[in-house]
Each structure stands twice: as structure tokens, then as C-alpha cells.
């Protein structure tokens, strides 16, 4: 249980926060009083309009300049990422055969066994070799280095 004086302190602290919300303290390097209003710059007519400010700056520099010069805006240096590396050549045929060996070879062997289809022994051994070969190929193609723990998968 909380005591009444704790509740009154809490209420008083909240009341102070609400009363002083939005007030701006006067710092030592800022002018105080009537000069404080003069030091505040006027907001742009179009806040966030970078091009409007640049045009105004160009026009302010040379008032006798032609209209064409005033309309010219200095180009902004923008970040250009390096060119992306080329896509790796997909090995769809090899991987397709390997994945088929992992899933299709046991399925075919299961169907042959369930329906008692007479097949030569060489077909059975071929299915086993297909499964083992596909498994070994996929293990060989796995990355050798450990995965970067900060990699979110966004890189190609």
C-alpha cells in the first residue's frame, strides 16, 4: 500500500511536468528579453523546399543576373552506390537433378515397393546411387564459411 504523502508527491511531480511542458529555458549564449524574438529566424514560406532556398541564394548573390542564371540551381552531390556484382550463373540443371535424387528417388522406390512392381536390380541400385549422389552434391555445394550473424538475407 502506498502512503498518502507518496501519492501527493507523485501528483505534485506530475502537475509540475504538465505546468512546465513546452517551456523553453533561456540559455546563457542566447539573448534574453526583447532581443530573443529578433534572433529567431523567420521560417521558410515552404518548409523543406530545398530548391526554393537554393534559388533564393543564387538570386541574392547577384541581383543583376539574368533570369536564366537565377533559375539554375547548383547540383547536389548525391550518393551513388557502387555497381552491383553480376548474378551468379544458376546451376539449375545440376541442382534440379540433385534435389530430385533426394526426394524423387525414395518416392519412386517406395512406389515400386508398395505395388510390388518387378524391376531389375540395376534400377534399385540406380535409385540408391541417385539419392546418395544428389545428397553428396548438395553437401559439396554448401558454403564453406560460417554465416555472418548480422546478415539479414538482403544481399544477393
Secondary structure, DSSP 4 states (H G I P E B T S, - for coil): ---HHHHHHHHHHHHHHHHTTT--PPPTTS--THHHHHHSPPPPSSTT-HHHHHHHHHHHH-TTS-HHHHH--PPPP---PPPPPPPPPP-HHHHHHHHHHHHHHHHHHHHHHHTT----HHHHHHHHHHHHHHHHHHHHTS-SSPPPTT--S---
